[in-house]
Amino acid sequence: MAFGKLGDMARLHSVPEWVCPPLRAVANIELFLLAEYRRTRAPQALGSWVSLSWLGAGAGERTPGPLGEGLPSEAVAWSSMLVADALAEGEPYPPSEWWAAHEIAPADRFTSEAWELRASDSYVRHYMHGAVVALGWLLGDLTDPRLMAPVFNGVATRIPAAERELCRARLWALSESTQPATAG
């Protein structure tokens, strides 16, 4: 999961038509999650931020997404959410029928070895959880942006409940705001 230098990506100026939340909410939360990741190094915040910043690709431009580089399309968002969910839960490598049922092309599938490496790594599993909730929010499958609040920091220590509640409150406020957010 190479993302280049965090923050080098431009702030969102538009979102694809399939994205359910308004641009302002997505842009505000994307900026906030980057700051939250820098502060906590929480893999969940990183997974959510990457999923939102992925939308900033220009027309036809491939950009780092939650599971790899590609174009931000609705079909890729749905398949990425399904794969990330299975990985976040540590599920075993899916049979070929699962991939086919979710219309995930063979070229877009992980190998069983790559899957096992991801599913067995707790940092990656938390990252995948962040991707799941962010993609679910973008797609309208989840309506509560507070689910993007990370639980564990970058050294796998639980973030204190009071600190997490502040993050959840900020995520909610940003999703409802009509004003641009600042990085802090």
Long-range contacts (C-beta under 8 A, 24 or more apart in sequence): 1-50, 1-124, 1-127, 2-64, 3-50, 3-64, 4-64, 6-34, 6-37, 6-38, 7-34, 9-53, 9-56, 9-63, 10-56, 11-56, 12-52, 12-53, 12-55, 12-56, 13-56, 15-55, 16-55, 16-72, 16-73, 16-74, 18-73, 18-74, 18-77, 18-139, 19-55, 19-138, 19-139, 20-137, 20-138, 20-139, 20-140, 21-137, 21-138, 21-145, 21-175, 24-177, 24-178, 24-179, 24-180, 25-145, 25-174, 25-175, 25-176, 25-177, 26-52, 26-55, 26-138, 27-180, 27-181, 28-174, 28-175, 28-177, 28-180, 28-181, 29-145, 29-148, 29-171, 29-174, 29-175, 29-181, 30-55, 31-181, 31-182, 31-183, 32-170, 32-171, 32-174, 32-181, 33-134, 33-148, 34-183, 35-183, 35-184, 36-150, 36-167, 40-150, 40-153, 40-154, 40-159, 41-153, 41-154, 41-155, 42-126, 42-130, 42-150, 42-151, 42-152, 42-153, 42-154, 42-159, 43-123, 43-124, 43-126, 43-127, 43-130, 43-150, 43-152, 43-154, 44-126, 44-127, 44-129, 44-130, 44-133, 44-148, 44-149, 44-150, 44-151, 44-152, 45-130, 45-148, 45-150, 46-127, 46-130, 47-84, 47-126, 47-127, 47-128, 47-129, 47-130, 47-131, 47-132, 47-134, 48-130, 48-131, 48-133, 48-134, 48-148, 49-130, 49-134, 50-131, 51-80, 51-130, 51-131, 51-134, 51-135, 51-138, 52-134, 52-138, 55-138, 66-128, 66-131, 66-134, 66-135, 67-131, 74-139, 75-103, 77-135, 77-138, 77-139, 78-102, 78-135, 78-139, 79-103, 79-104, 79-108, 80-131, 80-135, 81-131, 81-132, 81-135, 81-136, 81-139, 81-141, 83-110, 84-128, 84-129, 84-131, 84-132, 84-135, 85-128, 85-132, 86-119, 87-115, 87-118, 87-119, 87-124, 87-125, 87-128, 88-125, 88-126, 88-128, 88-129, 88-131, 88-132, 89-125, 90-119, 90-120, 90-125, 91-119, 92-119, 93-119, 122-156, 123-154, 123-156, 126-150, 126-151, 126-152, 144-172, 145-171, 145-172, 145-174, 145-175, 146-171, 146-172
